[in-house]
Amino acid sequence: MTPPPLPESPGVEPRLSLEADVAEVSRSVASVAADVSRLVRPRIAVMVLVTVSAAAWITAREERLPAAALTGLLVGTALVAASSSIANQILERDTDRRMPRTSNRPIVAGRLSAGAAWWLASLSLVGGLALMTMACGWQPAAVALATWLLYVVVYTPMKRWSPLNTAVGAIAGALPVAIGWTAADGPARLSAGDAAPALAVAALGTVLYLWQFPHFMAIAWLYRRQYAAAGLRMLTVDDPTGLRAAGQSLAAALAMIPVSLVLAVPSGSVRLFLAAAAAAIAYAIATVRFAIRRDDTSARGLLLVSIGTLLAVLAAVIVFSPHT
């Protein structure tokens, strides 16, 4: 006679089921968060927001933007930046599919349809521009719209037919300086004869424009084979030797040194002068190394130094610009 089966421990199956459900929800949330990050590219957005903040800071000087206005400006800018990133990925979904570094983006992988992505891009753009207008007026919103159009309508398709796309993209990358300047009443200050903020902002915008050439040429070198397979006309694809890319990078990095020093002229801050000079010289050294070696190791080093240089310059502008 066989003994009866032992009774199952009460609550074991429900507990295991609950743990499995929680794990599945966690995986789903993590997957959605990863896709959102791929769509909006938060690291680029943060750089844009810091740039806007720095430009507004040196323009306003002793008259700081109200917290509510600054918050509305930054949130609106972040929405416009997210919209441009989504629109860029919609337009580049065919070329993204051919490159391992971009093949897992949500639109390419089919986790988000192009139609739904256009809705997201449109709503983010309209919402961001409306918020910026309510917070700081129409001028910063107009600059943000111009930046969006230049990046999405001109730069993105230009990558397929001309290596000059980097020069155009660099303008879009520098324009956020004008968002901060207009938000802090820069045009009115200039009209009233206060040219110091305009000089500082112009220097910052020029630094950002020049900074992008070594930064993007390092990326273009590292992924030159992928860009070539995707049919994108980066300079490292047109000239596989890297000589032209190195030349452009070196010219921009060397020009950055005197322009960076101009950042300190309106304020007369010695600390800003020294910090900007140190960052620009370090960037030039990394660029010279890349120009001489033209290999993946020097390109990765230049890419890392480029990020540190930009953060150092923007931080120095905010920390060392005198405010009362």
Residue pairs with C-beta under 8 A, 6 or more apart in sequence:
35 106
35 111
35 112
38 104
38 105
38 106
39 82
39 85
39 86
39 89
39 105
39 106
39 112
39 117
39 120
40 81
40 82
40 85
40 86
41 85
44 81
44 85
45 78
45 81
45 82
45 85
47 310
48 77
48 78
48 81
48 176
49 74
49 77
49 78
49 81
50 311
50 314
51 176
51 177
51 180
51 204
51 208
51 314
52 73
52 74
52 77
52 176
52 177
52 179
52 180
52 183
53 70
53 74
53 180
53 318
54 177
54 180
54 204
54 314
54 317
54 318
55 176
55 177
55 178
55 179
55 180
55 181
55 184
55 201
55 204
55 205
56 65
56 70
56 73
56 180
56 181
56 183
56 184
57 64
57 180
57 184
57 317
57 318
57 321
57 323
58 197
58 200
58 201
58 204
58 266
58 267
58 317
58 321
59 180
59 181
59 184
59 185
59 186
59 189
59 197
59 200
59 201
60 184
60 185
61 197
61 321
61 322
61 323
61 324
62 323
62 324
63 184
64 323
65 73
65 136
65 183
65 184
68 135
69 135
69 136
69 183
70 135
71 135
72 131
72 132
72 134
72 135
72 136
73 132
73 135
73 136
73 140
73 179
73 180
73 183
75 128
75 131
76 127
76 128
76 129
76 130
76 131
76 132
76 133
76 135
76 141
76 144
77 128
77 132
77 144
77 176
77 179
78 128
79 124
79 125
79 127
79 128
79 131
80 124
80 125
80 128
80 129
80 132
80 144
80 145
80 147
80 148
81 128
82 124
82 128
83 120
83 121
83 122
83 124
83 125
83 128
83 148
84 121
84 125
84 147
84 148
84 151
84 152
86 117
86 120
86 121
86 124
87 118
87 121
87 148
87 152
87 156
88 151
88 152
88 156
89 96
89 105
89 106
89 107
89 108
89 117
90 107
90 114
90 117
90 118
90 121
91 152
91 156
91 157
92 102
92 156
92 159
93 105
93 107
93 108
93 114
95 102
95 159
95 160
95 230
95 231
95 232
96 102
96 103
96 105
96 107
96 108
96 230
97 103
97 108
98 226
98 229
98 230
98 231
99 223
99 226
99 227
99 229
99 230
100 226
101 223
101 226
102 108
103 109
106 112
106 117
107 113
107 114
107 117
125 145
125 148
128 144
129 141
129 144
129 145
130 141
132 140
132 141
132 144
132 179
132 183
133 141
135 183
136 182
136 183
137 182
137 183
139 182
139 183
139 187
140 179
140 180
140 182
140 183
142 182
143 175
143 178
143 179
143 182
144 179
146 175
147 172
147 175
147 176
147 179
150 168
150 171
150 172
150 175
151 169
151 172
154 168
155 165
155 168
155 169
155 172
158 164
158 165
158 168
159 165
159 232
159 233
159 234
160 231
160 232
160 233
161 233
162 233
163 233
163 234
163 235
163 237
163 238
165 233
165 234
166 212
166 213
166 216
166 217
166 220
166 234
166 235
166 248
169 212
169 216
170 209
170 210
170 212
170 213
170 216
171 209
173 208
173 209
173 212
174 205
174 206
174 208
174 209
174 212
175 205
176 208
177 201
177 204
177 205
177 208
178 201
178 205
180 201
181 187
181 197
181 198
181 201
184 197
186 197
186 198
186 201
189 197
189 198
190 197
190 198
196 266
196 267
197 266
199 262
199 265
199 266
200 262
200 263
200 265
200 266
200 267
200 317
200 321
203 259
203 260
203 262
203 263
203 265
204 263
204 313
204 317
206 259
207 256
207 259
207 260
207 263
207 280
207 313
208 310
210 252
210 253
210 255
210 256
210 259
211 252
211 256
211 283
211 306
211 309
211 310
211 313
212 252
213 248
213 249
213 251
213 252
213 253
214 249
214 250
214 252
214 253
214 283
214 286
214 287
214 290
214 302
214 306
215 302
215 303
215 306
215 307
215 310
217 235
217 236
217 245
217 246
217 248
217 249
217 290
218 249
218 290
218 299
218 300
218 302
218 303
218 306
219 303
220 227
220 234
220 235
220 236
220 237
220 245
221 236
221 242
221 245
221 290
221 294
221 296
221 299
222 296
222 299
222 300
222 303
224 234
224 236
224 237
224 240
227 234
227 236
227 237
228 237
235 244
235 245
235 248
236 242
236 245
238 244
239 245
241 294
242 294
243 294
246 290
246 291
246 294
247 291
249 287
249 290
249 291
249 302
250 284
250 287
250 288
250 291
252 287
253 280
253 283
253 284
253 286
253 287
253 288
254 284
254 287
256 280
256 283
256 284
257 277
257 280
257 281
257 284
260 276
260 277
260 279
260 280
260 313
261 273
261 276
261 277
261 280
263 272
263 273
263 276
263 313
263 316
263 317
264 270
264 272
264 273
264 276
264 320
267 320
267 321
267 322
268 322
269 320
269 321
269 322
271 316
271 320
272 316
272 317
272 320
272 321
275 312
275 313
275 316
275 320
276 313
276 316
278 312
279 308
279 309
279 312
279 313
279 316
280 309
280 313
282 305
282 308
282 309
283 305
283 306
283 309
286 298
286 301
286 302
286 305
286 306
287 302
289 298
289 301
289 302
290 298
290 299
290 301
290 302
292 298
